Amino acid sequence: MAVRATSLDPSHTRAWRALGLAKSALRDFDAAQRAYERALVIDPEDWGTMINMSELSVLNGTPENSSTYLEQAWYSMERNFSADAVAIRPWHSAVGLAVAQDRFEAGALEESKLWFQRVLKRDPLNAEGGRGLAKVFDALGEPEQAQQVCRDLGLDGELSC
């Protein structure tokens, strides 16, 4: 179906993204990559394709590229939020949190802190973002800041915060 869709309308971004998904499911990762790249040539702001490319990089053995694609997707979502909030809202925080967690695991604590703060700016009651930010403050040796984040989000009674 996806191959036919790209033949019928070679300028349709979602057709190329669907082809990338199909090729990825068949474990034809090179063809999936080419389809996703084609989708981004047509629409460089297609954050859905960027998310798919992140997943593909994990599947094809280059997980170090995953966070870069997620970061690009998050910035695209930011640029397009007001025009497409309904589609973006369910993905936005999750993508930002994934980047923040990746930075935390890499030991880039200041970058991780910025990403958690970015998520909380748009989604101020996001408990996962609050816990993550508190964890970063703890790792930075700022336990008072960590506790304040927990109090601000009403998480101070939770063991995980």
Long-range contacts (C-beta under 8 A, 24 or more apart in sequence): 6-35, 11-42, 12-42, 13-39, 13-42, 13-43, 13-46, 13-49, 14-39, 14-48, 16-42, 16-49, 17-46, 17-48, 17-49, 17-52, 20-49, 20-52, 20-56, 21-52, 24-52, 24-55, 24-56, 24-59, 27-59, 29-56, 29-59, 29-60, 32-56, 33-60, 45-76, 45-79, 45-80, 46-76, 47-72, 47-73, 47-74, 47-76, 47-77, 47-80, 47-88, 47-91, 47-95, 48-73, 50-76, 51-91, 51-95, 66-102, 67-98, 67-99, 67-102, 67-103, 70-95, 70-98, 70-99, 70-102, 71-99, 74-99, 74-118, 81-122, 92-119, 92-122, 92-123, 93-119, 93-122, 93-123, 93-126, 93-128, 93-129, 96-122, 96-129, 97-126, 97-128, 97-129, 97-132, 100-129, 100-132, 101-132, 104-132, 104-135, 104-136, 104-139, 109-136, 109-139, 109-140, 110-140, 112-136, 113-137, 113-140, 125-153, 127-153, 127-155, 130-155, 130-161, 131-155, 131-158, 131-160, 131-161, 134-161
